Amino acid sequence: MGTVDWFLGHLLLLLASIPYSFLLKNYEEDEDEDDDLSLSTSQLRGDPVQNVSVCPAQCTCPTEETVDCGGLDLHIFPSNISKDIQHLSLQNNQLQELPYHELSRLINLRTLNLHDNLITSDGLPDEAFESLQSLQYIYLANNKLSVAPQFLPHTLRIVDLAANCLTWLYPLTFGHKPGLRSVYLHNNYLNNTGLSFDAFNGSDAVSTLILSNNRLTYVPQNLPRGVVRLHLQNNHISRIPKGALSSQGRLRELYLQNNYLSTDGLSHPTFSKLKSLEYLDLSNNNLTEVPAGLPANIVILHLGRNHLKGLPPERLSRVRGLQYLLLQSNTLTTSEMHPEAFAHLRSLHTLHLYNNQLDGIPPGLPRRVRSLMLLHNQIARIGLNDFATTYALTELNLSYNRLYSAHIHRLAFRKLRLLETLDISGNRLTLLPAGLPTSLQVLNLQKNQLNALSPERLVNLTILKELHLAHNRLKISSISPGTWHELHGLKVRQEGTGRELHNVYSYG
């Protein structure tokens, strides 16, 4: 596996492929909400056998309570729909409006799916919903709405209005709905004026609120008290008003990446009241300092792609449950990282410091860190004690720095008895480093200046599985006899250019 594939795979596994809730053990889900969702969707996907005497043309009616007219290229609301149905699916059609007289008589309707149509605000009569006093799930994503419906039933549990053209919400669109649990408003044109202060009054049970990809300039105030997952990424947010998050004691996941937040836009107590917060993403903003007053229960803290220059000793001291700390793509220097910055992070096992301006190994590394990413810095040497306290390290990436063989102490890796993967590719090494841990399974040394291999540096690496040596200066004559003797099961790739070595050796 190449450097790019290995690293991107590792990063994507952490940040993209696995949802945050999957990373946390014993994570509590809204089981009642999931049960209701699975019930309604399974009914919509039921057996296409017609079980009722009257079913709209082309549609399927798997049960007496369900009508599925999805994906039929309909331009007109279907007639002959029984007033007794509970689940109606009309997604993936060409509907532009819903006739009041047809919709308002479906008084038993629980699920209304209108995803992916051409419905405008003028074509969605507010008064029609007043009759639907059993409605719990409404899906209107990917339509042409410019204004949200003015009145929605108080019985609603899930509302999806994502990917419309919304600029305005009314107080009773989402307000005064005690059973409302999930609201999806991402990919619209909402600004803070269109999201009124009382937009969620009386709807404190909302646990999932998605407002990403809008035009908000500050974090909205008076948000539901029960919100657990709050998505505000990809807006224009430059500040968080004082007290805006002070009532969100149940909040676990807060997504604020890809905004314009600056250190001046945060006050000391901005996050301090969020006692349940476990995931905080502030990446790709304009922060110059680690925010103060971070709550103790954060498990994942993402501060990558900001303008951080250093780490003072006190900013992370309260975050004792932190496991993942992502600080990549900042302007961190070794001299500005205080030796006590990580002192209290006893649970931290993943630390990303790649693509900064480090010229040496940072002091005071977390003692229990298992994965340490230091690639794409300016590190020129590794001293005797740089890794003396990181006994638990299993992955170490030092690729694309400025390391010379003469500047790596021969005992630098002596304490890393659990190290399985070491990447020193893209440096200026002429020799294999001495004293490599016997626990190594993957050693990546490609794109260096290696000109010789001798058995002394490899003799104890008996469980090594991968040794990557491509793009060096090795020749057949520069590999000493017996070099591979103890490396049972190893696959060695030695692919050079020009007059260099072009062979691939496989062992085992």
Disulfide bonds with the S-S distance in Angstrom:
Cys55-Cys61 1.92
Cys59-Cys69 2.02
